[in-house]
Amino acid sequence: MTQEAPLEVQTESAGTCLYKVSVRVPAPRVNQEIEEVLRAAGRRVRLPGFRPGKVPLGVLRRVLGPGIQDELREHFFQHVVGDAVRQAGLEALRVLDLKTEGVELEENQPAAFDFEVETSPKIELPPWDELNLEGRPTDAKPEQVDTAMAQLSREHARFEDAPGQALDEQHLAVCDLSYRRGEETVPGAEGVRLGLGSPLYGSEPARFAEILRGARAGEEKVVPVQFLEGFSQESWVGGAGEALLALRQIVKPRPATPAEIAADLQVEDAALLQQKIAEQIGRENELRERDRLVYELLEQLGRMRPFDLPQRLLQDEVDATLRSHAERLEKQGGLPAEEARKKAEEAREQILEDARRRLRHFFLVRRVAAVERIEVSDADLQRAFRALGDRHQVAPDAVQAYYAEQGMTGRLRSDILESKVRSRLGQIALARSTAQPAPAR
């Protein structure tokens, strides 16, 4: 393989995390790039008298002529810009303002062009033992257990018969349900519990409550309905008809007792149930505390070793968030476009601060990954593809192919790296919050 001719690269600072890069490409390197494009095109070209891939370069030059210039320019700048950034030793985030107009790519002639590159900030991490984090208790609080028990009591509610009771806001009707359209009737469900505040899908809430209010067991009620998307009888969707309700019983719901909940969940008794709930809440508290400590750790790192953020990237983040906020105000809030934009602008300072924090944490996480030598392996990616496949009931190979086709593999790799780094930071944060030695770097 021919060794690539070296580039002449000069850099100068153009702002915070921003560099102007000037590149001079010697004629031998221009020739190499032209030949690479011609050889690649030669593998595709079919010419009488020549085997595929064996067409001489001189013939290819005459046959392809100016028609290959677009492909040549794309190949040339992609290769040369990447090499120039690496040669300059820049940790590039993105290339900006690539000036290619007027750059002629001709054999035996040098080429020169400029571009700007935005880079990651330079970050110096302190030793972990300089961190000082204050941990919080994670044991379940009595009020947390009480809230969980109250939620379970509602979820496992009992329904007691109320003979002679008319349906009102405190009671429910147990109904057998069917639907009618014209002369045709289809079954719905049996033993459905309905309340005045829980109208049937497709009915008008106020009309539903008006028809059922005061109804008693043994009565039948007819409620006008629209057959909406998702109705079991697909051919009826979009039409109108009636719901036929045969009221079996009027019942009054009451919260389940701890003993009843324990029986439903097949737990020995109410005391053991509360113990299990407290343990589960404790585990959830631990996860939340770990996340909080990681957040505080990142904030502390940023305060201990301040660094400048790429200003153009920060501005792009703010502008994108403002546009998104204005669009939500327009679509969901019903505001005119100009008013939505002005309303969004009122939040600019908060949006700017949030963007600073997001980017600061982003770069700190990547720096920790470099220092701790945390990487994403092919095995990590394969595990992620399998997990995604299991979640969506799709073969892992199909998930991998989809991510590659959509250009999403890089984002998945970034998400995995973020997760691995935050797991490591969680270990460090927990150690530093309990005054124990942090795991060795």
Residue, then its C-alpha position, 0 to 999 in steps of 0.5 A: m500500500t502506498q504511503e500517503a504523502p504528508l500534509e502541511v497543517q497549521t492551526e490557530s485559536a479562533g475562540t473557546c474550543l475553536y481552531k482555524v486549520s489551514v491545510r496545504v496538500p502537496a501534489p503527490r497526495v492530491n495524485q494519491e486521492i485522485e487515483e483512489v477515486l479512479r480505482a474505486a470507480g474502475r471496479r464499477v465500470r464495465l468497458p469492452g476489452f477490459r476485465p472489471g477492476k483492470v481498466p488502466l487509470g489513463v483510460l478511466r481518466r478519459v472515460l470518466g472525465p469531469g463526471i467524477q469530480d463530485e465523487l472526487r471532491e467528497h472523497f478528497f475533503q473527507h479523507v484530508v480533513g480527517d487526517a489534518v485534524r488528527q495530525a494537528g492533535l485536535e479532539a474534534l467535535r465537528v468541522l465548521d466553515l469548510k471552505t472548498e469553493g475555488v479549490e481545484l483538484e488537478e493532478n500534479q498540482p497542490a491544493a490548499f484550503d481552510f476550515e474551523v474545528e470545534t473541539s472538546p474542552k481540556i478537562e483536568l480531574p482532581p483525585w477522587d479523595e478530594l471529593n466530599l459528598e454528603g450522603r442521605p439515609t435511604d431507609a424507608k420513611p413511615e410516610q412512604v410506607d403509608t403512601a404505598m399501603a394506601q395505593l395498594s388499598r385502592e388497587h385491591a379495593r373491595f366492592e360491597d353490595a348496596p341493595g336498593q341503592a341508586l347509582d351516585e358518585q359514591h357507588l358503581a354499577v356492575c353491568d353486562l354490556s353489549y352494543r347495537r347498530g341498527e338491527e345488529t347487536v354484538p356482545g361487549a363484556e360481562g360484569v363491567r363496573l361503571g361509575l358516573g365519572s368513568p364514561l364508556y369509551g365513545s360516549e359523551p361524558a355528561r350524557f352518560a352521567e345523566i342517563l345512569r344517575g339514579a339507576r338501580a339494579g335490574e334496570e336497563k339503560v341505553v347510551p348513545v356512542q360513537f364507535l371509535e378506533g380500537f372498537s372490537q367490531e372493526s366494520w363499525v368504526g367511524g359510525a354511531g350506535e348504542a351501548l346496552l347496559a343491563l345493571r346487575q348490581i349497585v356496589k360501594p367500593r371500599p379500600a382493602t384492609p392490610a390483611e386483605i391485601a396480604a391475602d391477595l398478594q399471597v404474603e403471610d400476614a400484614a406485618l410481613l407485607q409492610q416489611k416487604i414494602a419497606e424493603q422495596i422502598g429502601r431499594e428504590n431510595e438507594l437508586r435515587e440516592r445514587d443518582r443524586l450523588v452522581y449528579e452532585l459529584l459531577e457538579q463538584l467536579g465542575r466547581m473544583r476544576p472549571f473549564d470553558l465550554p464550546q461556545r458555538l455548540l452551547q449556542d446551538e443547544v440553546d437555539a434548538t431548545l428555544r425552537s422546540h419550546a416555541e413549537r410546543l407553545e404553538k401546538q399545545g398552548g394554541l399561541p400564534a407563532e410570533e407570540a410563542r417565540k416571544k414567550a419562549e424567549e422569556a425562558r432563555e436564561q434558564i434554558l442557557e443555564d440548563a444547556r451549560r449543565r448538560l454539556r458540562h456533565f456530558f464532557l465530564v462523563r467523557r473525560v472520566a471514561a478516558v481517565e478510567r479507561i472505560e470503553v464500549s466493547d462489541a460484547d456491550l453492543q451485542r447485549a444491548f441489541r439482544a435487550l432491545g430485541d427481547r423488549h420488542q420481540v425482534a431478532p437481535d440481528a434485525v435490531q442491529a441492522y436497523y440501527a446501522e441503517q438508521g445511523m443510530t449505532g453511534r448513539l447507542r454506543s454513546d448511551i452505553l458509555e454514559s451508563k457505564v461511566r455513571s455506574r463507576l461514578g456511583q461507586i466513587a460517590l457512595a465511597r466518598s459519601t461514607a468517607q471510605p477510600a474510593p476504588a483505585r483509579 
